[in-house]
Amino acid sequence: MERLNLDGWLPIRLWQQAGEWWVDWCWFGDQPLHQPFFRDAVEEALRLPFNQAFRRQTPLRVLSVWQTISPGLTPSAFIFHASRCGSTLIGQMLAQLDNHIVISEPPPLDALLRSGLPALERNAAIRGLFSAYGQRRRGMEQRLVIKLDAWNLGEQALLRECFPDTPWLFVYRDPLEIAVSHLRRPGMHMVPGLIGASVLDDGAAFEGQEDFIARRLGRLLHLALEHCREFAGLAVNYRELPGAMGERLGQFFELDREQRAQVFRAVNQHAKQPNETFVADGEDKQGEASALLREHVEFWTRGPYEALEHWRTASCGEGACSRWAAERP
């Protein structure tokens, strides 16, 4: 194992076989990760002739071995979100910066967080995974930002065991607009049973997609509020984007004046389809919502949404954000 060299390789999949966890690696070389999601970068890399001819698979413990041999960056920020609410835009804006590595919803992380592995083994693997993602493959990287899947909010405590001082934010928007987006094209966590057991489960019987989506959104917003209060999270409403990247989010991500100007290069692009122009859709989604959806969303989400809004405005009112930036770990 002393000859291990994984320069240019990144973990793309974790799976269990015969009781042992394995890591699938893919060659990226020095190519930056500018795609909206990590899986998009993986699909592109797998089309390279080299990756079609050569694959590397290792036991899970190799993540820790590689961390010891070649320590990577530790996470500088975590992005949690309610889904369909602007978190991808934030990631794409940060990806404009050469000194930032942005890893968006990597499947291996979700697999580890919900693996059921013993705490010591799981935490060592998480640290090793982030170290692998935080390798300075181009020599200029200084910060590592991780955007998690929406349902990983329930595993935040596990991440805090590994990185207790890493700041984090939660992005959300009007829950009715989120719900309409999921009715159009359901996310994985909005399809009953698709992601397996998660913190979003409430044990209630399925009584229609409108009710199911609304209940899960309510659960997400309620958990986010609890975590923001307990762990000093930064709450960000979609309405603040992209302007907040030049203000309080610029403080949060420790961007200098030049970087704050640079990140706005991505603003006119559609975050999830960079080849398309972004068009604000909140008004269209509000108009598309049925009376049934409005009823369920109002019942399940209005309380936690308004409480989150109160937390956001109270914690980032005039002067509050400057104090928060100065006092954070």
N, C-alpha and C positions, 0 to 999 in steps of 0.2 A: 504493500500500500504506500510505501515511501516514494514510489515513482509516480504516484497519481498526478495527473495533469489534466485539468478540466478547463483550461483557458479557452474562452470563447464558447463554452457549452453552458446551456441553461436548463434547469429542470422544467419539463413540460407536462409530466403526468406521474401520479403516484397510484399504485395499485397493490392489492394484497393477493399473495399466492402461497398456498400451503402454510398459512399462518405467518408468513413473513412479508414485510412491506418492501416494495421496490420502487426505484426512481428511473423514469425514462428521461434521457437527456437529448437535447437537439443543438446542433451547431449553429450559432449566430455570428461567430467571428466578432468583428467590431461594429456590426450594424446596429444603429440606435433603434429604440422601440418607440416609433411615432404613431403606431396604429391605435385606434380607439380602445381596443381590448387586447389583452395578452394573447387570447386564442387567435386573433387575427394575425398577430405577428408570427405565431407558431405555424399557422396554415401557410403563410408566405414562405417561411424558412423551410418547411418540409418539401416545398417544390424544388428546392435546390438539388441538383444532381448529387452533390456530396451527401446530403441527408437521406436521399433515396438509396444510396449505396452503403452508408455506414450509420449504425445506431449504437448508442451506449446505454446500457442498463446496469444499475448498481444497487446493492442493498441500501436501505434507508440510512444506515449509519455512516455511509460515505459522505452525506451532507455535512456531518460534523467533522469528518476527517479533512474534507476540502476546506472547511472554514478554518481549521487549525493551520493548514498549509498556506492558504491564501485568504486572509480575513477580508471580507468585503465591507461596504458601508452598512451601518445600522440604520433602521428607518428613521427619517426625520419627521414624518407625519403620516397619519392614517386618515383616510377618507371613508366615512360611513355615509349611508344615504338611504332614502326611502324608495329609490328607483324611479326612473323617468323624470328626474328633477334637476338636472344640471351638473351632476357629479362628473359625468364624462367630459363635459365642457371644461371643467376645472382641470381635469387630467390632461386634456389636449392642449390647454393653454400652457401648463407647466412643461409639457413635452417639447415646446418650442425652445427651451433653454438647454444649451449643451451641457451644463453642469448638473442637470437633473436626470435621474432615472425614474420613470413613472411605470409602475407595474399595475395594470388594471384588471382586477378580478381574476387572478391566476387560479385555475382549477386545483393545482397541487396544494395551495394554501387552504382552500375550503376542505379538501380531503383530509388534511392534517388536523384542522380545527375540530372536525366532526368524526375523527377516526376512532375514538374510544381508547387510544393508546394510553398507557400509564403516564402520569404527568411528567416525570423526569424525561422519559423517552420522547414524548410529544414535544416538550419545550425545547429539548436539544435539537430536534429535527426542524422546528420552526426557526430557531436561530440560524441553523445551518442553511435552511432554504433562503432566508432573507440575505444571508451572507453571499450565497450563490447569485442571487438577483442583484446584489449590490457590488459585484465585481466591476472595477474600473476598466472596462474593456476598450475604452478609447483614451484613457489616461487623464481625462478632464472632469470626470464625474465627482461631485461633492455631496450630493443629497439624493436620498432614496425615498420616494413617496409611494405608498401602497394604497390602492383603492380596492375595497373589499366588496364582496357580493352583499346585496341588501340584507339577506337573512343572517349574515355573519355578525350583525349587531348583538346577537345572542351569545356570541363567543368572545365578546370584547374582554371579559375578565381573563380569559386564557391568554390573550395577547398582552394584557397588562402584567401578567406573571413574568413574561419574557422581557417586555419593554415598558416598565412602569412610568418612565418619564417622557415617552414619546407623545407629543400633542396630537389631538385628533379633532375632527369636526364632523358634524352631521348636516347633510344637505337635504332639504325637503321643499315641497311646494304645495299649493292648494290641493288637498287630497282628491277632490272631484276630478281635477285634471289628470292626476296620476291614474285614477280608476278608469277614466275613459281610455287612456293609453293602453291599459292592460286588457280592457274589453276588446280593443282593436286587435292587439297582438299580445297575448298573455306572456308575461315573464315566467321563468321556470317555477318560481315560488308561488305563482298564482294559478298553478295547475294542481289540483288535489293529488297528493302522493308522489309528484314528480321528483322532488328533491329529498324524499324520505323525511324522517322525523326532524323537526326544527323547533326553534323557540317560538315560531309563529303559530304553531298548533294550539288550538284552544279546546279541542275535544267536542266541539259542536258538530251536529250533523250538517251535511251539505244541503243547502236549500236554494241553490241557484248561484250563478257566477257573480251577480251583483252583490249578493250578501257575502259570499266568500271573499271577494276582493276587498270589500269595505271592512270586514272583520280583520283581515290581515293587515291592512293599512292602519287601522286603529291600534292594533297590537304593536306595530313598528313604531308609530309615533309615541305611544305610551312608554315603550322601552327606551326610546331615544331621550325623552324628557327625564326619565329616571337616571339614565347614565350621564346626561349633561349636568344634572344637579349633583350627582355623587362624584363624578370624575372630571368636573370642570371642562366639559366639551364646548366647542364653539358651534352654535347653531347658525345655519346660513339658509336663508330663504331664496328660492329660485329667482324671485323678483329682484334680488340684489345683483344678479349676474348680468353681464360680466363686470360691471363697474367696480364691484367690491375687490376685484383682483388688483386694482390700483390703489386701494385703501386698506381696509382691515384685513382682507385676505392676503394682501401684499405683506402686511406685518406678520401675519400668521406664518407664511411660508418664508419669511426673512428675505424678501426680494429687494434689491436695490432699485434706484430710480430707473436705470437702463433696463433692467430685467422686467420691471413693471410695464414699461413701454413695449418690450419685445413680446410679452405673452399675448398681447392683443392681436397679433398676426392671425391667430386662429379664430377670432371672434366671428367673422363673416362666413365661416365654414360650418356646415352641419356637423355636430360633434361625432355622431355615430356613422355618418356617411360623408367623409371629408371632401369628396368630389362634388357634393351638392351645397347650395347656398342655404344658410340658416334662415328660417322664417319663423317668427314668433307664432305660437299656435294656441296660446292660452284661451283666447276668445273663441276660437273654433271648438275647442274641447268643451268649454262651458256650454256652448250652444248645442253640442251634440249629446250631452248627457240626458238620459231619459228621466222621467219622474221617479221611476222605481230606483234607479241608481242614486239619484239625489237623496231619496228617503234613507237608503241604507248608509250612504256615506255620511250624511248628517248625523245619524244615530250613533255610528261607531267611531267617527273620527273628529267630530267638531270639538269635543272637549279637549283631547290631547293636542290637537292642532292649535287651538287658541292658547293653551298653556305653554306650548313651545314658542309661540309668537311672543307671549309675555316674557318668557325667559330670554329670548333673543334681544328684545328691545331693552329689557332691564339691564342685561349684562353688557350690551354694546350701545348704550345711549351716549350722550355727549360726554367725552372724556373717559368713558368706561373701557373702551377698547385699548386705549393707550396704557391704562393701568393694568389691564389684563396682559398685554404684551410684555410689560415690564416685570410683572409678578410671576409669570408662568415659569415652570422648571427649565 
